[in-house]
Amino acid sequence: MGLDTIAFITLTFAQFKIVFLTDILLISSMYLILKGFFFRDIMSLIDLSSGIYILFVVFFGISNFFYYFILIWFLYKLIFTFVN
């Protein structure tokens, strides 16, 4: 969950144009995409789509409503990590 949190924080910085950490965003994106390919369950496929979105943010500067879907997803994972 630690790497997921780093990915989310750097994505949030990029989303709100606070600071754009390209290297960390690319590493986070590759981490989420690889995790989506290795673990073929629905949760990992959502991580895969999050990684693809991060690539769009890095290469095309896209920032749209999908960020809020990712926000809810990472908060869900974070809450259930601490509950369990």
C-alpha positions in Angstrom: 0.0 0.0 0.0 3.0 2.3 0.5 3.8 2.5 -3.2 0.1 3.0 -4.0 0.1 6.0 -1.6 3.2 7.5 -3.3 1.5 7.1 -6.7 -1.6 8.8 -5.4 0.2 11.7 -3.7 2.3 12.4 -6.8 -0.8 12.2 -9.0 -2.5 14.6 -6.7 0.4 17.1 -7.0 0.2 16.8 -10.8 -3.6 17.1 -10.9 -3.6 20.4 -9.0 -0.3 21.6 -10.6 1.5 21.9 -7.3 4.6 20.1 -8.6 5.0 17.7 -11.5 7.3 14.8 -10.5 7.6 13.1 -13.9 10.1 10.4 -12.8 8.0 9.3 -9.8 4.8 9.4 -11.9 6.3 7.2 -14.5 7.6 4.7 -11.9 4.2 4.7 -10.2 2.4 4.2 -13.5 4.6 1.2 -14.4 4.1 -0.2 -10.9 0.3 0.0 -11.2 0.3 -1.3 -14.8 2.5 -4.3 -13.9 0.5 -5.1 -10.8 -2.6 -5.1 -13.0 -1.0 -7.6 -15.4 0.4 -9.9 -12.8 -2.7 -10.1 -10.5 -5.7 -10.7 -12.8 -8.5 -9.7 -10.4 -10.9 -6.8 -10.6 -9.0 -4.7 -8.0 -5.7 -5.0 -10.0 -7.5 -4.1 -13.2 -8.7 -0.9 -11.6 -5.0 -0.3 -10.6 -4.1 -1.0 -14.2 -6.5 1.7 -15.5 -5.1 4.1 -12.8 -1.6 3.5 -14.2 -2.8 4.1 -17.7 -4.4 7.4 -16.6 -1.1 8.4 -14.9 0.6 7.9 -18.3 -2.0 10.2 -19.9 -1.3 12.8 -17.3 2.5 12.6 -17.8 2.5 12.6 -21.6 -0.6 14.6 -22.5 -1.2 16.8 -19.4 -4.8 15.5 -19.1 -6.5 16.2 -15.8 -10.2 15.4 -15.7 -12.9 13.7 -13.6 -11.2 10.3 -13.7 -8.9 11.6 -11.0 -11.8 11.7 -8.5 -12.5 8.0 -9.3 -8.9 7.2 -8.5 -9.1 9.3 -5.3 -12.1 7.3 -4.1 -10.4 4.0 -5.1 -7.2 4.8 -3.2 -9.1 6.0 -0.2 -11.1 2.8 -0.2 -7.9 0.7 -0.3 -6.3 2.8 2.4 -9.2 2.5 4.7 -9.5 -1.2 4.3 -5.8 -1.6 4.8 -5.9 0.1 8.1 -9.2 -1.7 9.2 -7.7 -5.1 8.5 
